[in-house]
Every structure is written in C-alpha cells, then in structure tokens.
Amino acid sequence: MAAAHGESPGRARRALVVGGGAAGLAAARGLWPSFSGVAFPEYFEFTPGVLRAYADPARWEALTFLYHEVLERHLGVRWIWGEVTAIDGDECCAHVLAAFSRESETIPRGADSGRVTERCYIHQACPLGESYRVIAASAGGMSTNSPADLRKLMSLPFSLPPIPYDFCVLAGGCHSNAAAGGSPWSPAVHARVRDAEQSGLDERYLEGRRRRVVEEHQHLASLQQRRGSVLIVGAGYTGVEFACELQHHLPGLCITVADSMERCLEPLPEQAASYCEGYMRRVGIRTVYGHDLRYDPKDRAFWTRVGLPEGADRTYVLSGVRSSAYFMPKETLSDRGPGGGGWILTNRSLQVVTRKGVRWGRGVVFAAGDCAASSAAATGSG
Ligand SMILES: Cc1cc2nc3c(=O)[nH]c(=O)nc-3n(C[C@H](O)[C@H](O)[C@H](O)COP(=O)(O)OP(=O)(O)OC[C@H]3O[C@@H](n4cnc5c(N)ncnc54)[C@H](O)[C@@H]3O)c2cc1C
C-alpha cells in the first residue's frame, strides 16, 4: 500500500475506526494497538439479542458493555465518544460532534489543535432523571465526580478538532426504517433522529437505553394482563423473531404479524418460511399477508384488513433498514438499494469508491459491515 497522506517516516500510523458495532470491533481488533475509535452511543449492544431483552429484560445486561471499559481499559486504545458528522477525504480527517455538543465545530489545524479536546474530555456521565451520576470527568486538570461540577463542565463548548488519520475504516452500520421510537432494535442516537424522539429518554447513554428496554417491557407486561393486542409490521427475520419472543415470554398478548409480501421470511428459503409459519400458528400468533397491505395507521381499511378494526394497543415497525452514512459525500453513496440507497460504495478491497468506481479519499478510507455496498452490485456494473 502506498504511503498514507502526510505520513512522516518512523511515525506510527494512525487508524481511525468509525462505529463500534460488530464490524467496528472486528476492525479494531485487527488494527490494535494503533487506532482511535469514534463511537456512540457510550455502549455496545449485541443487536441479534436485543429483541429478547424487551420480552425478558434480565437478558439485556449480558448484551451490553461500556466502550470506555473495553476499548480504553482493556485494549488501551483511544476512544472518542461522539458522532462523526463528516469525513474530509482530501485532508484525511474526521469531523466529530462530541457527546453533549449541540453542533459540530471545525477548528483549523495548528495552534489550537488539541486544546478543546483536553479541556472538554468527559469519560462517562449517565443521566438519571434530572440528576447526573458522574463516574469520571476531567477538563483542563479539573477532575470531578460531583453533579454540580459536571454541570459547570457542561457549560463549556464541547467540540473536537478534526481527528486526523492515516487509514480510516467506516463501520457505522444502518438503522431502522421506522420513524423515531417506532422500532425496538435500533436506539435513537443520531442527533437528527434524537430531535424527533418523543420518549424523553436519551439512548446515547447506557442508562437511557436500559430504561427504554425496561419501560417497554413493563408496558407489554401490563398489556398482557388485559390480553392487549400487538401489531408487528414486517414478517422478515426480525419481525418473526420479535413475535415469537413476545409470545413465549408474555403469552397473554394477542399478536398479529402483517406483511405486504405473500409469506413470511420472503428472501429466505421456502422451507424456513413454512417452518416458522407453522410454529407461529401453533402458538397462536396471527399472520396476515398480501400485496395490498400498506401500513398506514390512519387508514381504517388497513386495520380492518389485519383483523384489528379498533387498532392495536401497541405497534412495532420491523420492516426495512436505512443507511446511516449521511456523513459521507453523495458521490460515494449508492443511489439505490434498501431504504432508497445511500450505502457506501466499495471496491473488492473494501476501499471507498465514487459512483464512477474511482477510489475516494486517497484510497485510505475503507467501509465494512452493514454500511457498505459493493460498487459493482450497487451500480449494476458487475
Ligand atoms: C433484531 C436483529 C437480529 C439479528 N440477528 C442476527 C443473527 O442472528 N445473525 C447475524 O449474523 N446477524 C444478525 N443481525 C444482523 C447483525 O446484527 C448486523 O449485521 C450487525 O450488527 C452489523 O454490524 P455493523 O458493525 O456493520 O453495524 P452496527 O452493529 O449497526 O454498528 C454500527 C455502530 O456505528 C455507530 N455509528 C453509526 N453512525 C455513526 C457515526 N456517524 N459516528 C460514530 N458512530 C456511528 C452506531 O451507533 C453503532 O454503534 C440481526 C440484526 C437485528 C436488527
């Protein structure tokens, strides 16, 4: 591989990993020890297990850990807690909205670099209602574990200088297609989604996410006592899984699964679908399929069609995904694919490329995991 941009002989290469999900952690393990990771929220959550946690919240503890504990304490790498808002492919740096910031600020390289990071570095602060449980915070030599000092810290501008890299791995995954709060699997963490979030819980924090899971569970548990109804929109593997978990742990619920396909698990083999369909029928989960089914909560005809003329007590939308790669320039994103496109285009070496197939960002930016799409497949050129 050619020397990376701005590399001086003898200096350790700086790798930056964006996102701390399955792909980000795998990349981190391969790059260790010379990488920085930008990740948010403050915790890892094992996505394949999260739907069971709503039915049985005791499971949730085993699905999560704090990045601070694992990345900094165990791996000894630098973890930056924030949301990447832009990658500058020419300058080889990432712009980051630090946790607590209202807007990202770009500080030119030079004398000021590092100043703000040092002053505003906060390890963990978990909101508990109105107060804050501060585990560790530091700013310009001030160290605190008192809520009053934390509030003082929070009044400082929380912005980071651009984070330079020699190599960058984008692993930001994807998120649910549902409106904010509508899907149980993806926490509302991006700044633009949080603004629309109604629940008041801040799921960027472990405590906020725990409360969302527990509150949802309590709501479902009280629903089952009065034999309440739940509608799950989408009979893909997540919809089917959620329906079966809820029915198993909360058998008093009346569960309906609806999909505009002709069967469940449409992209999977027919044998898998008939096995799951048989299981759902046996345990009393109703299923409704058909191309005429378009989820529209305001349309009475929809509710009649799914056999719930009075509506459902709780609805979950588990159909479709959307790209999270809004921080990348349009020329590097597919114009088609699930959720209308927006997937990061890569070549066979996983280097980010433009829609014309040209390597982008000096060839040192890679994408892996759910955020990426093969350029040949996405453009239909191969
Ligand atoms: C309910 C459910 C069940 C599943 N079951 C299975 C299964 O049984 N087997 C299987 O193989 N797969 C399963 N999957 C799929 C699997 O979970 C995903 O393929 C996998 O998690 C993708 O990993 P990732 O690292 O690409 O993305 P993610 O796990 O989504 O991680 C991306 C991370 O990047 C962060 N991020 C996003 N944007 C930014 C940004 N701008 N700045 C900083 N950080 C950012 C996100 O907050 C997130 O933490 C399941 C998925 C779901 C939803």
The ligand as a Tripos MOL2 file, in Angstrom:
@<TRIPOS>MOLECULE
LIG
   53    58     1     0     0
SMALL
NO_CHARGES

@<TRIPOS>ATOM
      1 C1        -33.0170   -7.9640   15.6320 C.3       1 LIG1
      2 C2        -31.8150   -8.3710   14.8550 C.ar      1 LIG1
      3 C3        -31.3670   -9.6830   14.9030 C.ar      1 LIG1
      4 C4        -30.2280  -10.0600   14.1780 C.ar      1 LIG1
      5 N1        -29.8050  -11.3540   14.2280 N.ar      1 LIG1
      6 C5        -28.6950  -11.7160   13.5610 C.ar      1 LIG1
      7 C6        -28.2070  -13.0620   13.6270 C.ar      1 LIG1
      8 O1        -28.7890  -13.9210   14.2840 O.2       1 LIG1
      9 N2        -27.0630  -13.3520   12.9440 N.ar      1 LIG1
     10 C7        -26.3860  -12.4050   12.2130 C.ar      1 LIG1
     11 O2        -25.3470  -12.7150   11.6170 O.2       1 LIG1
     12 N3        -26.8220  -11.1280   12.1340 N.ar      1 LIG1
     13 C8        -27.9560  -10.7730   12.7780 C.ar      1 LIG1
     14 N4        -28.4090   -9.4910   12.6800 N.ar      1 LIG1
     15 C9        -27.6440   -8.5240   11.8700 C.3       1 LIG1
     16 C10       -26.4220   -8.0060   12.6330 C.3       1 LIG1
     17 O3        -26.8140   -7.5520   13.9110 O.3       1 LIG1
     18 C11       -25.7880   -6.8690   11.8440 C.3       1 LIG1
     19 O4        -25.4540   -7.3580   10.5610 O.3       1 LIG1
     20 C12       -24.5310   -6.3440   12.5240 C.3       1 LIG1
     21 O5        -24.8490   -5.8380   13.8020 O.3       1 LIG1
     22 C13       -23.9180   -5.2270   11.6820 C.3       1 LIG1
     23 O6        -22.7740   -4.7620   12.3170 O.3       1 LIG1
     24 P1        -22.1420   -3.3350   11.9300 P.3       1 LIG1
     25 O7        -20.9440   -3.1700   12.8000 O.co2     1 LIG1
     26 O8        -21.9790   -3.2200   10.4610 O.co2     1 LIG1
     27 O9        -23.2520   -2.2640   12.3190 O.3       1 LIG1
     28 P2        -23.9060   -1.9450   13.7380 P.3       1 LIG1
     29 O10       -23.9250   -3.1500   14.6060 O.co2     1 LIG1
     30 O11       -25.1910   -1.2680   13.4110 O.co2     1 LIG1
     31 O12       -22.9030   -0.9150   14.4080 O.3       1 LIG1
     32 C14       -22.7130    0.3920   13.9110 C.3       1 LIG1
     33 C15       -22.2720    1.2880   15.0570 C.3       1 LIG1
     34 O13       -21.8090    2.5290   14.4950 O.3       1 LIG1
     35 C16       -22.3690    3.5970   15.2350 C.3       1 LIG1
     36 N5        -22.4510    4.7610   14.3720 N.ar      1 LIG1
     37 C17       -23.3560    4.9960   13.3820 C.ar      1 LIG1
     38 N6        -23.1370    6.1920   12.8220 N.ar      1 LIG1
     39 C18       -22.0640    6.7250   13.4630 C.ar      1 LIG1
     40 C19       -21.3760    7.9750   13.3620 C.ar      1 LIG1
     41 N7        -21.7470    8.9120   12.4550 N.pl3     1 LIG1
     42 N8        -20.3310    8.2180   14.1950 N.ar      1 LIG1
     43 C20       -19.9430    7.2930   15.1210 C.ar      1 LIG1
     44 N9        -20.5670    6.1020   15.2810 N.ar      1 LIG1
     45 C21       -21.6000    5.8290   14.4520 C.ar      1 LIG1
     46 C22       -23.7430    3.0800   15.6550 C.3       1 LIG1
     47 O14       -24.2700    3.8050   16.7300 O.3       1 LIG1
     48 C23       -23.4110    1.6330   16.0160 C.3       1 LIG1
     49 O15       -22.9660    1.5340   17.3420 O.3       1 LIG1
     50 C24       -29.5380   -9.0980   13.4000 C.ar      1 LIG1
     51 C25       -29.9980   -7.7730   13.3510 C.ar      1 LIG1
     52 C26       -31.1210   -7.4120   14.0610 C.ar      1 LIG1
     53 C27       -31.6160   -5.9830   13.9740 C.3       1 LIG1
@<TRIPOS>BOND
     1     1     2 1
     2     2     3 ar
     3     2    52 ar
     4     3     4 ar
     5     4     5 ar
     6     4    50 ar
     7     5     6 ar
     8     6     7 ar
     9     6    13 1
    10     7     8 2
    11     7     9 ar
    12     9    10 ar
    13    10    11 2
    14    10    12 ar
    15    12    13 ar
    16    13    14 ar
    17    14    15 1
    18    14    50 ar
    19    15    16 1
    20    16    17 1
    21    16    18 1
    22    18    19 1
    23    18    20 1
    24    20    21 1
    25    20    22 1
    26    22    23 1
    27    23    24 1
    28    24    25 2
    29    24    26 1
    30    24    27 1
    31    27    28 1
    32    28    29 2
    33    28    30 1
    34    28    31 1
    35    31    32 1
    36    32    33 1
    37    33    34 1
    38    33    48 1
    39    34    35 1
    40    35    36 1
    41    35    46 1
    42    36    37 ar
    43    36    45 ar
    44    37    38 ar
    45    38    39 ar
    46    39    40 ar
    47    39    45 ar
    48    40    41 1
    49    40    42 ar
    50    42    43 ar
    51    43    44 ar
    52    44    45 ar
    53    46    47 1
    54    46    48 1
    55    48    49 1
    56    50    51 ar
    57    51    52 ar
    58    52    53 1
@<TRIPOS>SUBSTRUCTURE
     1 LIG1         1 GROUP 0 **** ****
